[in-house]
Amino acid sequence: MIPAPRNHGNSAQGLGAGLVVTGIFIVPLVLGPFWQYLIANILLLSLFSLSFNLLFGMTGYLSFGHAAFYATGAYVTGMLLLADFSLIVSVALGTAAAGVLAVILGFFCVRHTKVYFSLLTLALGMMIHAIVWKWTSVTGGDDGLVGIMRGSIKIPGVFEISLNSLSHYYYFLAALCLLGIYILYRIVKSPFGLVLNGLRENYGRVEFAGIPIRQYLQVTFFIAGLFAGLAGSLMAPLEKTVAPSVAHWTKSAEPVMASLIGGPFTFAGPIVGALAFIGLKELVVRFTDYWLMVFGIVLMVVVLGFRGGIVGFINDHLRERRRLALREHP
């Protein structure tokens, strides 16, 4: 019997992912608070961008109001923590609130396609921003929510771990972000994800096959909103404050830019894009306040010069090298 060939590509990817996860968890042991805070923000933007890219990269539907779910998770979690709820309960309910909002808004948005979908998500997203800005008695209005405490994780009579320390909270945030990223990865690689890819590549053919497209889009919209809400729920205790800017359309632009830079048609693209976005921002703001102008130039160069983003460009280059190698040594 001829042994089955090993998939060295998957083995290398698994090893790489394991090394990255290990590196993330040893950060508090070797690096100080600044790097812990920076990497925590990269993880949050990665999860936020992956949730957005579940719609954009997988189905081709561009949402300009994704920050509505991020802000819902952040505000609900912040308000519950200020009301002395436990951290785990607050994060869970904040994430659930974003999921409920995604079901409601998705019911209207998925009935429209392409540019109408994008404009409707923008309008509904700005409606959420207006509510956050004007509902002063609940959201704090322009001042937002301040003085949010992280609390602790405890099992009565067994153990209690305070998360007021950044290093302790970092582990909690990293664990949930990585879990969320893994779940999204499994969704993308599932038969459900294949249907979404089919919608992006040939909407008419998928519809002709008898697949209930609207139901698939509704579920996708819900999943995307749910994980965006998780990212927002984890952000509130990290920053210990929530401001109306988290619901603004400019916040919705962050996952768009991260996905375009990294590559919207690969799973790792938004993660690489989040790393590039935050790393470049942190570097440029040390020299100028006009970091968005510099970032705009970088984005233009990437979009025009790197087909499919950074990860897509690298994948295309590696495929071309393999093709040439096979041609030379068939």
Contacts in CASP RR format, 6 or more apart in sequence:
PFRMAT RR
TARGET T0000
AUTHOR 0000-0000-0000
METHOD contacts of the structure
MODEL  1
MIPAPRNHGNSAQGLGAGLVVTGIFIVPLVLGPFWQYLIANILLLSLFSL
SFNLLFGMTGYLSFGHAAFYATGAYVTGMLLLADFSLIVSVALGTAAAGV
LAVILGFFCVRHTKVYFSLLTLALGMMIHAIVWKWTSVTGGDDGLVGIMR
GSIKIPGVFEISLNSLSHYYYFLAALCLLGIYILYRIVKSPFGLVLNGLR
ENYGRVEFAGIPIRQYLQVTFFIAGLFAGLAGSLMAPLEKTVAPSVAHWT
KSAEPVMASLIGGPFTFAGPIVGALAFIGLKELVVRFTDYWLMVFGIVLM
VVVLGFRGGIVGFINDHLRERRRLALREHP
21 178 0 8 1.000
24 39 0 8 1.000
24 43 0 8 1.000
24 174 0 8 1.000
24 178 0 8 1.000
25 171 0 8 1.000
25 174 0 8 1.000
27 35 0 8 1.000
27 36 0 8 1.000
27 39 0 8 1.000
27 170 0 8 1.000
28 36 0 8 1.000
28 167 0 8 1.000
28 170 0 8 1.000
28 171 0 8 1.000
33 166 0 8 1.000
33 167 0 8 1.000
36 166 0 8 1.000
36 167 0 8 1.000
36 170 0 8 1.000
37 166 0 8 1.000
37 238 0 8 1.000
38 278 0 8 1.000
38 279 0 8 1.000
38 282 0 8 1.000
39 170 0 8 1.000
39 174 0 8 1.000
40 170 0 8 1.000
40 173 0 8 1.000
40 174 0 8 1.000
40 238 0 8 1.000
41 238 0 8 1.000
41 278 0 8 1.000
42 274 0 8 1.000
42 275 0 8 1.000
42 278 0 8 1.000
42 279 0 8 1.000
43 173 0 8 1.000
43 174 0 8 1.000
43 177 0 8 1.000
43 178 0 8 1.000
44 173 0 8 1.000
44 177 0 8 1.000
44 231 0 8 1.000
44 232 0 8 1.000
44 234 0 8 1.000
44 235 0 8 1.000
44 238 0 8 1.000
45 231 0 8 1.000
45 254 0 8 1.000
45 255 0 8 1.000
45 258 0 8 1.000
45 274 0 8 1.000
45 277 0 8 1.000
45 278 0 8 1.000
46 177 0 8 1.000
46 181 0 8 1.000
46 258 0 8 1.000
46 270 0 8 1.000
46 271 0 8 1.000
46 274 0 8 1.000
46 275 0 8 1.000
47 177 0 8 1.000
47 180 0 8 1.000
47 181 0 8 1.000
47 184 0 8 1.000
47 227 0 8 1.000
47 228 0 8 1.000
47 230 0 8 1.000
47 231 0 8 1.000
48 66 0 8 1.000
48 70 0 8 1.000
48 227 0 8 1.000
48 228 0 8 1.000
48 231 0 8 1.000
48 232 0 8 1.000
48 254 0 8 1.000
48 255 0 8 1.000
48 274 0 8 1.000
49 254 0 8 1.000
49 255 0 8 1.000
49 258 0 8 1.000
49 259 0 8 1.000
49 270 0 8 1.000
49 271 0 8 1.000
49 273 0 8 1.000
49 274 0 8 1.000
50 181 0 8 1.000
50 184 0 8 1.000
50 227 0 8 1.000
50 267 0 8 1.000
50 270 0 8 1.000
50 271 0 8 1.000
51 66 0 8 1.000
51 69 0 8 1.000
51 184 0 8 1.000
51 223 0 8 1.000
51 224 0 8 1.000
51 225 0 8 1.000
51 226 0 8 1.000
51 227 0 8 1.000
51 228 0 8 1.000
51 229 0 8 1.000
51 231 0 8 1.000
51 255 0 8 1.000
52 63 0 8 1.000
52 66 0 8 1.000
52 224 0 8 1.000
52 228 0 8 1.000
52 255 0 8 1.000
52 256 0 8 1.000
52 259 0 8 1.000
52 270 0 8 1.000
53 255 0 8 1.000
53 259 0 8 1.000
53 264 0 8 1.000
53 269 0 8 1.000
53 270 0 8 1.000
54 184 0 8 1.000
54 187 0 8 1.000
54 188 0 8 1.000
54 196 0 8 1.000
54 220 0 8 1.000
54 223 0 8 1.000
54 224 0 8 1.000
54 227 0 8 1.000
55 61 0 8 1.000
55 62 0 8 1.000
55 63 0 8 1.000
55 66 0 8 1.000
55 220 0 8 1.000
55 221 0 8 1.000
55 224 0 8 1.000
56 62 0 8 1.000
56 63 0 8 1.000
56 256 0 8 1.000
56 259 0 8 1.000
56 264 0 8 1.000
57 200 0 8 1.000
57 259 0 8 1.000
57 264 0 8 1.000
57 265 0 8 1.000
58 188 0 8 1.000
58 193 0 8 1.000
58 196 0 8 1.000
58 197 0 8 1.000
58 199 0 8 1.000
58 200 0 8 1.000
58 220 0 8 1.000
59 196 0 8 1.000
59 199 0 8 1.000
59 200 0 8 1.000
59 217 0 8 1.000
59 220 0 8 1.000
60 199 0 8 1.000
60 200 0 8 1.000
61 113 0 8 1.000
61 114 0 8 1.000
61 117 0 8 1.000
61 118 0 8 1.000
61 217 0 8 1.000
62 117 0 8 1.000
62 118 0 8 1.000
62 256 0 8 1.000
63 109 0 8 1.000
63 117 0 8 1.000
63 118 0 8 1.000
63 121 0 8 1.000
63 224 0 8 1.000
63 252 0 8 1.000
64 118 0 8 1.000
64 119 0 8 1.000
64 121 0 8 1.000
64 122 0 8 1.000
64 125 0 8 1.000
64 249 0 8 1.000
64 252 0 8 1.000
64 253 0 8 1.000
64 256 0 8 1.000
65 121 0 8 1.000
65 122 0 8 1.000
65 124 0 8 1.000
65 125 0 8 1.000
65 126 0 8 1.000
65 249 0 8 1.000
65 252 0 8 1.000
66 121 0 8 1.000
66 224 0 8 1.000
66 225 0 8 1.000
66 228 0 8 1.000
66 252 0 8 1.000
66 255 0 8 1.000
67 125 0 8 1.000
67 129 0 8 1.000
67 228 0 8 1.000
67 246 0 8 1.000
67 247 0 8 1.000
67 248 0 8 1.000
67 249 0 8 1.000
67 251 0 8 1.000
67 252 0 8 1.000
68 101 0 8 1.000
68 105 0 8 1.000
68 124 0 8 1.000
68 125 0 8 1.000
68 128 0 8 1.000
68 129 0 8 1.000
68 247 0 8 1.000
68 252 0 8 1.000
69 98 0 8 1.000
69 99 0 8 1.000
69 101 0 8 1.000
69 102 0 8 1.000
69 224 0 8 1.000
69 225 0 8 1.000
69 226 0 8 1.000
69 228 0 8 1.000
69 229 0 8 1.000
70 98 0 8 1.000
70 228 0 8 1.000
70 229 0 8 1.000
70 231 0 8 1.000
70 232 0 8 1.000
70 235 0 8 1.000
70 246 0 8 1.000
70 247 0 8 1.000
70 251 0 8 1.000
71 128 0 8 1.000
71 129 0 8 1.000
71 132 0 8 1.000
71 232 0 8 1.000
71 242 0 8 1.000
71 244 0 8 1.000
71 246 0 8 1.000
71 247 0 8 1.000
71 251 0 8 1.000
72 94 0 8 1.000
72 97 0 8 1.000
72 98 0 8 1.000
72 101 0 8 1.000
72 128 0 8 1.000
72 229 0 8 1.000
73 94 0 8 1.000
73 95 0 8 1.000
73 97 0 8 1.000
73 98 0 8 1.000
73 229 0 8 1.000
73 230 0 8 1.000
73 232 0 8 1.000
73 233 0 8 1.000
73 236 0 8 1.000
74 229 0 8 1.000
74 232 0 8 1.000
74 233 0 8 1.000
74 235 0 8 1.000
74 236 0 8 1.000
74 242 0 8 1.000
74 246 0 8 1.000
75 132 0 8 1.000
75 139 0 8 1.000
75 145 0 8 1.000
75 236 0 8 1.000
75 242 0 8 1.000
76 90 0 8 1.000
76 93 0 8 1.000
76 94 0 8 1.000
76 97 0 8 1.000
76 98 0 8 1.000
76 233 0 8 1.000
77 90 0 8 1.000
77 91 0 8 1.000
77 93 0 8 1.000
77 94 0 8 1.000
77 232 0 8 1.000
77 233 0 8 1.000
77 236 0 8 1.000
77 237 0 8 1.000
78 90 0 8 1.000
78 145 0 8 1.000
78 148 0 8 1.000
78 236 0 8 1.000
78 237 0 8 1.000
78 242 0 8 1.000
79 138 0 8 1.000
79 145 0 8 1.000
80 89 0 8 1.000
80 90 0 8 1.000
80 93 0 8 1.000
80 94 0 8 1.000
81 87 0 8 1.000
81 90 0 8 1.000
81 148 0 8 1.000
81 149 0 8 1.000
81 150 0 8 1.000
81 151 0 8 1.000
81 236 0 8 1.000
81 237 0 8 1.000
82 145 0 8 1.000
82 147 0 8 1.000
82 148 0 8 1.000
85 93 0 8 1.000
86 151 0 8 1.000
86 152 0 8 1.000
86 153 0 8 1.000
86 154 0 8 1.000
87 150 0 8 1.000
87 151 0 8 1.000
87 152 0 8 1.000
87 153 0 8 1.000
87 163 0 8 1.000
87 172 0 8 1.000
87 237 0 8 1.000
88 153 0 8 1.000
90 233 0 8 1.000
90 237 0 8 1.000
91 176 0 8 1.000
91 230 0 8 1.000
91 233 0 8 1.000
91 234 0 8 1.000
91 237 0 8 1.000
94 229 0 8 1.000
94 233 0 8 1.000
95 226 0 8 1.000
95 229 0 8 1.000
95 230 0 8 1.000
95 233 0 8 1.000
97 229 0 8 1.000
98 225 0 8 1.000
98 226 0 8 1.000
98 228 0 8 1.000
98 229 0 8 1.000
98 230 0 8 1.000
98 232 0 8 1.000
98 233 0 8 1.000
99 222 0 8 1.000
99 225 0 8 1.000
99 226 0 8 1.000
99 229 0 8 1.000
101 128 0 8 1.000
101 225 0 8 1.000
102 221 0 8 1.000
102 222 0 8 1.000
102 224 0 8 1.000
102 225 0 8 1.000
102 226 0 8 1.000
103 218 0 8 1.000
103 222 0 8 1.000
105 121 0 8 1.000
105 124 0 8 1.000
105 221 0 8 1.000
106 218 0 8 1.000
106 221 0 8 1.000
106 222 0 8 1.000
107 218 0 8 1.000
108 120 0 8 1.000
108 124 0 8 1.000
109 117 0 8 1.000
109 120 0 8 1.000
109 121 0 8 1.000
109 124 0 8 1.000
109 221 0 8 1.000
110 117 0 8 1.000
110 214 0 8 1.000
110 217 0 8 1.000
110 218 0 8 1.000
110 221 0 8 1.000
111 214 0 8 1.000
112 120 0 8 1.000
113 203 0 8 1.000
122 249 0 8 1.000
122 252 0 8 1.000
125 247 0 8 1.000
125 249 0 8 1.000
125 252 0 8 1.000
126 248 0 8 1.000
126 249 0 8 1.000
128 247 0 8 1.000
129 244 0 8 1.000
129 247 0 8 1.000
129 248 0 8 1.000
129 249 0 8 1.000
131 139 0 8 1.000
132 139 0 8 1.000
132 141 0 8 1.000
132 244 0 8 1.000
132 247 0 8 1.000
133 139 0 8 1.000
133 141 0 8 1.000
133 142 0 8 1.000
133 244 0 8 1.000
133 247 0 8 1.000
134 141 0 8 1.000
135 141 0 8 1.000
136 142 0 8 1.000
139 145 0 8 1.000
139 244 0 8 1.000
141 244 0 8 1.000
142 244 0 8 1.000
144 241 0 8 1.000
144 242 0 8 1.000
144 243 0 8 1.000
144 244 0 8 1.000
145 236 0 8 1.000
145 241 0 8 1.000
145 242 0 8 1.000
146 240 0 8 1.000
146 241 0 8 1.000
147 240 0 8 1.000
147 241 0 8 1.000
148 236 0 8 1.000
148 237 0 8 1.000
148 239 0 8 1.000
148 240 0 8 1.000
148 241 0 8 1.000
148 242 0 8 1.000
149 164 0 8 1.000
149 237 0 8 1.000
149 240 0 8 1.000
150 162 0 8 1.000
150 163 0 8 1.000
150 164 0 8 1.000
150 169 0 8 1.000
150 237 0 8 1.000
150 240 0 8 1.000
151 162 0 8 1.000
151 163 0 8 1.000
151 164 0 8 1.000
151 237 0 8 1.000
152 160 0 8 1.000
152 161 0 8 1.000
152 162 0 8 1.000
152 163 0 8 1.000
152 164 0 8 1.000
153 160 0 8 1.000
153 161 0 8 1.000
153 163 0 8 1.000
153 172 0 8 1.000
154 160 0 8 1.000
154 161 0 8 1.000
161 168 0 8 1.000
162 168 0 8 1.000
163 169 0 8 1.000
163 172 0 8 1.000
163 237 0 8 1.000
169 237 0 8 1.000
169 238 0 8 1.000
173 234 0 8 1.000
173 238 0 8 1.000
176 230 0 8 1.000
176 234 0 8 1.000
177 231 0 8 1.000
177 234 0 8 1.000
180 227 0 8 1.000
180 230 0 8 1.000
181 271 0 8 1.000
183 227 0 8 1.000
184 223 0 8 1.000
184 227 0 8 1.000
184 267 0 8 1.000
185 267 0 8 1.000
187 193 0 8 1.000
187 223 0 8 1.000
188 267 0 8 1.000
189 267 0 8 1.000
192 216 0 8 1.000
192 219 0 8 1.000
195 206 0 8 1.000
195 211 0 8 1.000
195 216 0 8 1.000
196 216 0 8 1.000
196 220 0 8 1.000
198 205 0 8 1.000
198 206 0 8 1.000
199 206 0 8 1.000
199 213 0 8 1.000
199 216 0 8 1.000
199 217 0 8 1.000
203 213 0 8 1.000
206 213 0 8 1.000
207 213 0 8 1.000
232 246 0 8 1.000
235 242 0 8 1.000
235 246 0 8 1.000
236 242 0 8 1.000
245 251 0 8 1.000
254 277 0 8 1.000
255 270 0 8 1.000
257 273 0 8 1.000
257 277 0 8 1.000
257 295 0 8 1.000
257 299 0 8 1.000
258 270 0 8 1.000
258 273 0 8 1.000
258 274 0 8 1.000
258 276 0 8 1.000
258 277 0 8 1.000
259 269 0 8 1.000
259 270 0 8 1.000
259 273 0 8 1.000
260 299 0 8 1.000
260 302 0 8 1.000
260 303 0 8 1.000
260 309 0 8 1.000
261 272 0 8 1.000
261 273 0 8 1.000
261 276 0 8 1.000
261 277 0 8 1.000
261 298 0 8 1.000
261 299 0 8 1.000
261 302 0 8 1.000
261 309 0 8 1.000
261 310 0 8 1.000
262 268 0 8 1.000
262 269 0 8 1.000
262 270 0 8 1.000
262 271 0 8 1.000
262 272 0 8 1.000
262 273 0 8 1.000
262 276 0 8 1.000
262 302 0 8 1.000
262 308 0 8 1.000
262 309 0 8 1.000
262 310 0 8 1.000
262 311 0 8 1.000
262 312 0 8 1.000
263 269 0 8 1.000
263 270 0 8 1.000
263 272 0 8 1.000
263 273 0 8 1.000
263 308 0 8 1.000
263 309 0 8 1.000
263 310 0 8 1.000
263 311 0 8 1.000
263 312 0 8 1.000
264 270 0 8 1.000
264 308 0 8 1.000
264 309 0 8 1.000
265 308 0 8 1.000
265 312 0 8 1.000
266 308 0 8 1.000
266 311 0 8 1.000
266 312 0 8 1.000
266 315 0 8 1.000
268 311 0 8 1.000
269 309 0 8 1.000
269 310 0 8 1.000
269 311 0 8 1.000
269 312 0 8 1.000
272 310 0 8 1.000
272 311 0 8 1.000
273 310 0 8 1.000
276 310 0 8 1.000
277 295 0 8 1.000
280 291 0 8 1.000
280 294 0 8 1.000
280 295 0 8 1.000
280 298 0 8 1.000
281 291 0 8 1.000
281 295 0 8 1.000
284 291 0 8 1.000
284 294 0 8 1.000
284 295 0 8 1.000
285 291 0 8 1.000
288 294 0 8 1.000
302 309 0 8 1.000
302 310 0 8 1.000
303 309 0 8 1.000
305 313 0 8 1.000
306 312 0 8 1.000
306 313 0 8 1.000
307 313 0 8 1.000
307 316 0 8 1.000
308 316 0 8 1.000
END
